[in-house]
């Protein structure tokens, strides 16, 4: 399953400069594994079913290619993701995308890639100070 999620992440987070940093992906996938290890049975089941949908059904049904997602060439992976997002399989892709994004963007490289300095946007106002509320 990790190979398929990695293939998804490589395609999803790719930019004009290429694929995302391999160490960053390794870290994000390790964190995702830890998060899923602490998730409930239903959450793990839904994630696995979503990955299976992405792995087998999307390439075969939407692309007509009888291969696993991870075995597709990069342009075919992107096309498969675009088609899947506009199909009933879109919910499965959304779940995988959301779960992977949680860990990908909490890493400093991920945060930097979207211009987030990991600080609050606004300083707390004096009126909302917890000291004044008591």
N, CA and C atoms as an extended XYZ file, in Angstrom:
402
Properties=species:S:1:pos:R:3:atomname:S:1:resname:S:1:resid:I:1 pbc="F F F"
N         0.817       -1.187        0.000 N   UNK     1
C         0.000        0.000        0.000 CA  UNK     1
C         0.867        1.260        0.000 C   UNK     1
N         1.988        1.206        0.691 N   UNK     2
C         2.866        2.384        0.753 CA  UNK     2
C         3.348        2.800       -0.631 C   UNK     2
N         3.668        1.815       -1.484 N   UNK     3
C         4.145        2.127       -2.840 CA  UNK     3
C         3.076        2.895       -3.617 C   UNK     3
N         1.828        2.486       -3.459 N   UNK     4
C         0.743        3.151       -4.175 CA  UNK     4
C         0.510        4.569       -3.638 C   UNK     4
N         0.551        4.728       -2.329 N   UNK     5
C         0.367        6.060       -1.740 CA  UNK     5
C         1.530        6.958       -2.141 C   UNK     5
N         2.729        6.414       -2.185 N   UNK     6
C         3.887        7.196       -2.617 CA  UNK     6
C         3.737        7.637       -4.072 C   UNK     6
N         3.279        6.723       -4.931 N   UNK     7
C         3.072        7.075       -6.343 CA  UNK     7
C         2.046        8.202       -6.460 C   UNK     7
N         0.976        8.100       -5.662 N   UNK     8
C        -0.024        9.164       -5.642 CA  UNK     8
C         0.618       10.484       -5.215 C   UNK     8
N         1.359       10.461       -4.111 N   UNK     9
C         1.965       11.687       -3.571 CA  UNK     9
C         2.968       12.285       -4.553 C   UNK     9
N         3.761       11.448       -5.199 N   UNK    10
C         4.719       11.962       -6.193 CA  UNK    10
C         4.005       12.697       -7.310 C   UNK    10
N         2.881       12.162       -7.742 N   UNK    11
C         2.120       12.803       -8.818 CA  UNK    11
C         1.386       14.032       -8.323 C   UNK    11
N         0.744       13.910       -7.185 N   UNK    12
C        -0.071       14.995       -6.669 CA  UNK    12
C         0.759       16.218       -6.293 C   UNK    12
N         1.932       16.018       -5.697 N   UNK    13
C         2.755       17.133       -5.236 CA  UNK    13
C         3.827       17.545       -6.242 C   UNK    13
N         3.824       16.954       -7.426 N   UNK    14
C         4.804       17.326       -8.449 CA  UNK    14
C         4.569       18.766       -8.907 C   UNK    14
N         5.647       19.426       -9.259 N   UNK    15
C         5.578       20.792       -9.783 CA  UNK    15
C         6.295       20.830      -11.126 C   UNK    15
N         6.389       22.018      -11.680 N   UNK    16
C         7.134       22.174      -12.935 CA  UNK    16
C         8.607       21.821      -12.758 C   UNK    16
N         9.099       21.893      -11.522 N   UNK    17
C        10.497       21.560      -11.234 CA  UNK    17
C        10.699       20.058      -11.032 C   UNK    17
N         9.640       19.290      -11.002 N   UNK    18
C         9.773       17.841      -10.866 CA  UNK    18
C         9.032       17.296       -9.665 C   UNK    18
N         9.432       16.080       -9.293 N   UNK    19
C         8.793       15.388       -8.169 CA  UNK    19
C         9.250       15.988       -6.841 C   UNK    19
N         8.454       15.795       -5.804 N   UNK    20
C         8.856       16.310       -4.488 CA  UNK    20
C        10.094       15.588       -3.950 C   UNK    20
N        10.724       16.210       -3.000 N   UNK    21
C        11.920       15.664       -2.363 CA  UNK    21
C        11.635       14.278       -1.774 C   UNK    21
N        12.496       13.311       -2.092 N   UNK    22
C        12.292       11.921       -1.657 CA  UNK    22
C        12.298       11.792       -0.137 C   UNK    22
N        13.202       12.482        0.544 N   UNK    23
C        13.251       12.407        2.010 CA  UNK    23
C        11.993       13.002        2.633 C   UNK    23
N        11.503       14.075        2.045 N   UNK    24
C        10.273       14.694        2.527 CA  UNK    24
C         9.109       13.715        2.380 C   UNK    24
N         9.017       13.037        1.236 N   UNK    25
C         7.956       12.048        1.041 CA  UNK    25
C         8.083       10.892        2.020 C   UNK    25
N         9.312       10.414        2.231 N   UNK    26
C         9.518        9.326        3.201 CA  UNK    26
C         9.014        9.746        4.578 C   UNK    26
N         9.368       10.959        4.975 N   UNK    27
C         8.950       11.466        6.278 CA  UNK    27
C         7.425       11.550        6.345 C   UNK    27
N         6.807       12.128        5.312 N   UNK    28
C         5.354       12.295        5.301 CA  UNK    28
C         4.642       10.944        5.342 C   UNK    28
N         5.160        9.960        4.621 N   UNK    29
C         4.531        8.642        4.617 CA  UNK    29
C         4.722        7.927        5.953 C   UNK    29
N         5.877        8.129        6.590 N   UNK    30
C         6.072        7.572        7.933 CA  UNK    30
C         5.075        8.189        8.915 C   UNK    30
N         4.898        9.506        8.827 N   UNK    31
C         3.946       10.195        9.698 CA  UNK    31
C         2.518        9.725        9.422 C   UNK    31
N         2.196        9.533        8.148 N   UNK    32
C         0.868        9.039        7.794 CA  UNK    32
C         0.643        7.649        8.389 C   UNK    32
N         1.665        6.801        8.329 N   UNK    33
C         1.562        5.467        8.931 CA  UNK    33
C         1.303        5.543       10.424 C   UNK    33
N         1.979        6.463       11.097 N   UNK    34
C         1.766        6.645       12.534 CA  UNK    34
C         0.349        7.149       12.817 C   UNK    34
N        -0.110        8.068       11.999 N   UNK    35
C        -1.456        8.603       12.184 CA  UNK    35
C        -2.495        7.499       11.987 C   UNK    35
N        -2.327        6.691       10.948 N   UNK    36
C        -3.280        5.609       10.695 CA  UNK    36
C        -3.199        4.524       11.768 C   UNK    36
N        -2.005        4.316       12.325 N   UNK    37
C        -1.862        3.314       13.387 CA  UNK    37
C        -2.683        3.691       14.616 C   UNK    37
N        -2.900        4.985       14.822 N   UNK    38
C        -3.667        5.454       15.973 CA  UNK    38
C        -5.121        5.757       15.615 C   UNK    38
N        -5.449        5.621       14.352 N   UNK    39
C        -6.829        5.878       13.917 CA  UNK    39
C        -7.701        4.672       14.241 C   UNK    39
N        -8.958        4.862       14.168 N   UNK    40
C        -9.889        3.768       14.425 CA  UNK    40
C        -9.944        2.786       13.274 C   UNK    40
N       -10.575        1.660       13.525 N   UNK    41
C       -10.704        0.607       12.524 CA  UNK    41
C       -11.424        1.119       11.286 C   UNK    41
N       -12.471        1.867       11.472 N   UNK    42
C       -13.232        2.382       10.326 CA  UNK    42
C       -12.393        3.320        9.477 C   UNK    42
N       -11.631        4.201       10.096 N   UNK    43
C       -10.790        5.135        9.349 CA  UNK    43
C        -9.738        4.386        8.537 C   UNK    43
N        -9.106        3.397        9.155 N   UNK    44
C        -8.106        2.598        8.425 CA  UNK    44
C        -8.750        1.851        7.267 C   UNK    44
N        -9.930        1.282        7.498 N   UNK    45
C       -10.632        0.553        6.443 CA  UNK    45
C       -10.972        1.482        5.270 C   UNK    45
N       -11.513        2.655        5.565 N   UNK    46
C       -11.862        3.593        4.503 CA  UNK    46
C       -10.640        4.060        3.734 C   UNK    46
N        -9.543        4.286        4.441 N   UNK    47
C        -8.319        4.699        3.754 CA  UNK    47
C        -7.829        3.577        2.843 C   UNK    47
N        -7.813        2.349        3.339 N   UNK    48
C        -7.363        1.221        2.514 CA  UNK    48
C        -8.260        1.028        1.299 C   UNK    48
N        -9.555        1.128        1.470 N   UNK    49
C       -10.474        0.968        0.341 CA  UNK    49
C       -10.270        2.083       -0.689 C   UNK    49
N        -9.989        3.280       -0.205 N   UNK    50
C        -9.725        4.393       -1.116 CA  UNK    50
C        -8.437        4.167       -1.896 C   UNK    50
N        -7.411        3.669       -1.213 N   UNK    51
C        -6.151        3.378       -1.899 CA  UNK    51
C        -6.349        2.251       -2.909 C   UNK    51
N        -7.114        1.230       -2.547 N   UNK    52
C        -7.393        0.139       -3.499 CA  UNK    52
C        -8.152        0.647       -4.724 C   UNK    52
N        -9.100        1.544       -4.514 N   UNK    53
C        -9.822        2.146       -5.637 CA  UNK    53
C        -8.857        2.878       -6.556 C   UNK    53
N        -7.997        3.676       -5.960 N   UNK    54
C        -7.003        4.425       -6.736 CA  UNK    54
C        -6.015        3.487       -7.430 C   UNK    54
N        -5.642        2.416       -6.751 N   UNK    55
C        -4.644        1.495       -7.279 CA  UNK    55
C        -5.147        0.706       -8.485 C   UNK    55
N        -6.336        0.148       -8.373 N   UNK    56
C        -6.813       -0.780       -9.407 CA  UNK    56
C        -7.950       -0.246      -10.276 C   UNK    56
N        -8.972        0.316       -9.660 N   UNK    57
C       -10.150        0.699      -10.426 CA  UNK    57
C        -9.931        1.925      -11.302 C   UNK    57
N        -9.265        2.923      -10.784 N   UNK    58
C        -9.063        4.144      -11.559 CA  UNK    58
C        -8.285        3.866      -12.850 C   UNK    58
N        -7.146        3.192      -12.808 N   UNK    59
C        -6.452        2.940      -14.078 CA  UNK    59
C        -7.258        2.071      -15.049 C   UNK    59
N        -7.911        1.042      -14.527 N   UNK    60
C        -8.631        0.117      -15.398 CA  UNK    60
C        -9.929        0.716      -15.936 C   UNK    60
N       -10.781        1.199      -15.050 N   UNK    61
C       -12.097        1.667      -15.465 CA  UNK    61
C       -12.038        3.034      -16.155 C   UNK    61
N       -11.289        3.953      -15.594 N   UNK    62
C       -11.288        5.313      -16.138 CA  UNK    62
C       -10.272        5.531      -17.252 C   UNK    62
N        -9.214        4.722      -17.271 N   UNK    63
C        -8.165        4.901      -18.280 CA  UNK    63
C        -8.122        3.749      -19.284 C   UNK    63
N        -8.725        2.622      -18.927 N   UNK    64
C        -8.666        1.451      -19.804 CA  UNK    64
C        -7.291        0.796      -19.818 C   UNK    64
N        -6.518        1.035      -18.765 N   UNK    65
C        -5.157        0.494      -18.661 CA  UNK    65
C        -5.139       -0.528      -17.532 C   UNK    65
N        -4.911       -1.796      -17.839 N   UNK    66
C        -4.923       -2.825      -16.783 CA  UNK    66
C        -3.602       -2.893      -16.009 C   UNK    66
N        -3.281       -1.810      -15.312 N   UNK    67
C        -2.066       -1.738      -14.488 CA  UNK    67
C        -2.407       -1.056      -13.176 C   UNK    67
N        -1.551       -1.333      -12.197 N   UNK    68
C        -1.666       -0.614      -10.920 CA  UNK    68
C        -1.302        0.850      -11.149 C   UNK    68
N        -1.832        1.713      -10.314 N   UNK    69
C        -1.546        3.140      -10.419 CA  UNK    69
C        -0.041        3.401      -10.391 C   UNK    69
N         0.674        2.730       -9.507 N   UNK    70
C         2.116        2.966       -9.371 CA  UNK    70
C         2.907        2.530      -10.601 C   UNK    70
N         2.326        1.713      -11.458 N   UNK    71
C         3.005        1.237      -12.667 CA  UNK    71
C         2.732        2.116      -13.887 C   UNK    71
N         1.867        3.112      -13.719 N   UNK    72
C         1.577        4.027      -14.821 CA  UNK    72
C         2.727        5.016      -15.002 C   UNK    72
N         2.893        5.489      -16.229 N   UNK    73
C         3.855        6.561      -16.485 CA  UNK    73
C         3.323        7.858      -15.866 C   UNK    73
N         4.207        8.796      -15.571 N   UNK    74
C         3.807       10.035      -14.902 CA  UNK    74
C         2.654       10.767      -15.597 C   UNK    74
N         2.681       10.950      -16.924 N   UNK    75
C         1.536       11.646      -17.552 CA  UNK    75
C         0.216       10.885      -17.382 C   UNK    75
N         0.278        9.556      -17.427 N   UNK    76
C        -0.934        8.754      -17.234 CA  UNK    76
C        -1.434        8.841      -15.798 C   UNK    76
N        -0.522        8.934      -14.848 N   UNK    77
C        -0.940        9.098      -13.450 CA  UNK    77
C        -1.717       10.398      -13.271 C   UNK    77
N        -1.182       11.462      -13.833 N   UNK    78
C        -1.868       12.751      -13.704 CA  UNK    78
C        -3.230       12.716      -14.379 C   UNK    78
N        -3.285       12.127      -15.561 N   UNK    79
C        -4.576       12.017      -16.253 CA  UNK    79
C        -5.551       11.168      -15.447 C   UNK    79
N        -5.066       10.079      -14.863 N   UNK    80
C        -5.924        9.225      -14.038 CA  UNK    80
C        -6.470       10.005      -12.846 C   UNK    80
N        -5.630       10.821      -12.210 N   UNK    81
C        -6.096       11.626      -11.074 CA  UNK    81
C        -7.140       12.644      -11.509 C   UNK    81
N        -6.910       13.304      -12.640 N   UNK    82
C        -7.872       14.286      -13.134 CA  UNK    82
C        -9.212       13.622      -13.449 C   UNK    82
N        -9.166       12.483      -14.113 N   UNK    83
C       -10.407       11.784      -14.444 CA  UNK    83
C       -11.115       11.282      -13.186 C   UNK    83
N       -10.326       10.776      -12.257 N   UNK    84
C       -10.913       10.238      -11.027 CA  UNK    84
C       -11.613       11.324      -10.227 C   UNK    84
N       -11.036       12.517      -10.174 N   UNK    85
C       -11.636       13.605       -9.408 CA  UNK    85
C       -12.997       14.015       -9.964 C   UNK    85
N       -13.224       13.795      -11.252 N   UNK    86
C       -14.496       14.157      -11.886 CA  UNK    86
C       -15.457       12.969      -11.980 C   UNK    86
N       -15.141       11.884      -11.328 N   UNK    87
C       -15.936       10.663      -11.414 CA  UNK    87
C       -16.467       10.283      -10.029 C   UNK    87
N       -17.266        9.209       -9.953 N   UNK    88
C       -17.680        8.733       -8.626 CA  UNK    88
C       -16.508        8.299       -7.741 C   UNK    88
N       -15.349        8.026       -8.325 N   UNK    89
C       -14.157        7.675       -7.544 CA  UNK    89
C       -13.520        8.906       -6.903 C   UNK    89
N       -14.064       10.079       -7.181 N   UNK    90
C       -13.494       11.315       -6.659 CA  UNK    90
C       -13.437       11.366       -5.149 C   UNK    90
N       -14.415       10.772       -4.495 N   UNK    91
C       -14.409       10.764       -3.029 CA  UNK    91
C       -13.232        9.959       -2.486 C   UNK    91
N       -12.911        8.838       -3.136 N   UNK    92
C       -11.761        8.032       -2.711 CA  UNK    92
C       -10.469        8.822       -2.898 C   UNK    92
N       -10.356        9.511       -4.029 N   UNK    93
C        -9.158       10.314       -4.289 CA  UNK    93
C        -9.074       11.454       -3.283 C   UNK    93
N       -10.206       12.051       -2.974 N   UNK    94
C       -10.222       13.139       -1.995 CA  UNK    94
C        -9.722       12.669       -0.636 C   UNK    94
N       -10.171       11.486       -0.205 N   UNK    95
C        -9.743       10.963        1.094 CA  UNK    95
C        -8.231       10.742        1.127 C   UNK    95
N        -7.680       10.121        0.085 N   UNK    96
C        -6.232        9.883        0.036 CA  UNK    96
C        -5.502       11.223        0.000 C   UNK    96
N        -5.991       12.136       -0.825 N   UNK    97
C        -5.348       13.452       -0.947 CA  UNK    97
C        -5.354       14.178        0.394 C   UNK    97
N        -6.467       14.153        1.095 N   UNK    98
C        -6.559       14.848        2.382 CA  UNK    98
C        -5.603       14.250        3.407 C   UNK    98
N        -5.611       12.941        3.520 N   UNK    99
C        -4.763       12.282        4.522 CA  UNK    99
C        -3.279       12.508        4.243 C   UNK    99
N        -2.887       12.401        2.992 N   UNK   100
C        -1.474       12.603        2.639 CA  UNK   100
C        -1.098       14.073        2.841 C   UNK   100
N        -2.003       14.975        2.500 N   UNK   101
C        -1.711       16.406        2.638 CA  UNK   101
C        -1.498       16.820        4.087 C   UNK   101
N        -2.244       16.202        5.016 N   UNK   102
C        -2.056       16.532        6.433 CA  UNK   102
C        -0.588       16.428        6.825 C   UNK   102
N         0.014       15.323        6.480 N   UNK   103
C         1.400       15.117        6.916 CA  UNK   103
C         2.388       15.815        5.990 C   UNK   103
N         2.099       15.882        4.707 N   UNK   104
C         3.028       16.497        3.755 CA  UNK   104
C         3.277       17.965        4.105 C   UNK   104
N         2.199       18.698        4.406 N   UNK   105
C         2.337       20.128        4.643 CA  UNK   105
C         2.731       20.483        6.072 C   UNK   105
N         2.754       19.533        6.985 N   UNK   106
C         3.231       19.883        8.323 CA  UNK   106
C         4.758       19.838        8.393 C   UNK   106
N         5.409       19.268        7.397 N   UNK   107
C         6.876       19.271        7.304 CA  UNK   107
C         7.326       20.656        6.843 C   UNK   107
N         8.481       21.154        7.334 N   UNK   108
C         8.941       22.493        6.930 CA  UNK   108
C         9.076       22.675        5.415 C   UNK   108
N         9.501       21.652        4.677 N   UNK   109
C         9.596       21.784        3.217 CA  UNK   109
C         8.221       21.939        2.582 C   UNK   109
N         7.251       21.209        3.084 N   UNK   110
C         5.887       21.334        2.578 CA  UNK   110
C         5.305       22.699        2.884 C   UNK   110
N         5.516       23.155        4.110 N   UNK   111
C         5.013       24.475        4.502 CA  UNK   111
C         5.657       25.564        3.645 C   UNK   111
N         6.959       25.452        3.430 N   UNK   112
C         7.664       26.447        2.619 CA  UNK   112
C         7.185       26.440        1.175 C   UNK   112
N         6.803       25.266        0.672 N   UNK   113
C         6.380       25.173       -0.727 CA  UNK   113
C         5.090       25.952       -1.008 C   UNK   113
N         4.299       26.226        0.028 N   UNK   114
C         3.081       27.015       -0.150 CA  UNK   114
C         3.198       28.391        0.507 C   UNK   114
N         4.413       28.737        0.926 N   UNK   115
C         4.664       30.061        1.480 CA  UNK   115
C         4.205       30.259        2.911 C   UNK   115
N         3.984       29.156        3.632 N   UNK   116
C         3.552       29.267        5.022 CA  UNK   116
C         4.779       29.279        5.918 C   UNK   116
N         4.905       30.298        6.739 N   UNK   117
C         6.050       30.413        7.643 CA  UNK   117
C         5.799       29.722        8.985 C   UNK   117
N         4.683       29.013        9.106 N   UNK   118
C         4.296       28.282       10.307 CA  UNK   118
C         4.086       29.206       11.506 C   UNK   118
N         3.671       30.425       11.220 N   UNK   119
C         3.324       31.389       12.265 CA  UNK   119
C         1.869       31.800       12.061 C   UNK   119
N         1.290       32.345       13.083 N   UNK   120
C        -0.075       32.859       12.987 CA  UNK   120
C        -0.107       34.039       12.029 C   UNK   120
N        -1.246       34.203       11.353 N   UNK   121
C        -1.376       35.324       10.421 CA  UNK   121
C        -1.525       36.646       11.150 C   UNK   121
N        -2.208       36.637       12.279 N   UNK   122
C        -2.465       37.862       13.020 CA  UNK   122
C        -2.073       37.680       14.475 C   UNK   122
N        -1.588       38.732       15.048 N   UNK   123
C        -1.286       38.696       16.477 CA  UNK   123
C        -2.606       38.744       17.236 C   UNK   123
N        -2.696       38.057       18.361 N   UNK   124
C        -3.944       38.121       19.142 CA  UNK   124
C        -4.208       39.553       19.600 C   UNK   124
N        -5.458       39.961       19.552 N   UNK   125
C        -5.796       41.315       19.988 CA  UNK   125
C        -5.840       41.345       21.527 C   UNK   125
N        -5.670       42.517       22.065 N   UNK   126
C        -5.698       42.667       23.514 CA  UNK   126
C        -7.068       42.324       24.079 C   UNK   126
N        -8.125       42.550       23.275 N   UNK   127
C        -9.492       42.289       23.750 CA  UNK   127
C        -9.764       40.801       23.921 C   UNK   127
N        -9.029       39.957       23.229 N   UNK   128
C        -9.270       38.525       23.347 CA  UNK   128
C        -8.229       37.845       24.217 C   UNK   128
N        -7.525       38.614       24.987 N   UNK   129
C        -6.506       38.062       25.863 CA  UNK   129
C        -7.134       37.157       26.909 C   UNK   129
N        -6.584       35.925       27.124 N   UNK   130
C        -7.151       35.042       28.139 CA  UNK   130
C        -7.070       35.627       29.541 C   UNK   130
N        -6.136       36.532       29.779 N   UNK   131
C        -6.002       37.139       31.097 CA  UNK   131
C        -7.204       38.016       31.385 C   UNK   131
N        -7.660       38.778       30.388 N   UNK   132
C        -8.807       39.676       30.582 CA  UNK   132
C       -10.114       38.904       30.691 C   UNK   132
N       -10.184       37.723       30.109 N   UNK   133
C       -11.426       36.950       30.110 CA  UNK   133
C       -11.744       36.401       31.500 C   UNK   133
N       -10.781       36.334       32.397 N   UNK   134
C       -11.027       35.771       33.733 CA  UNK   134
C       -11.393       36.794       34.738 C   UNK   134
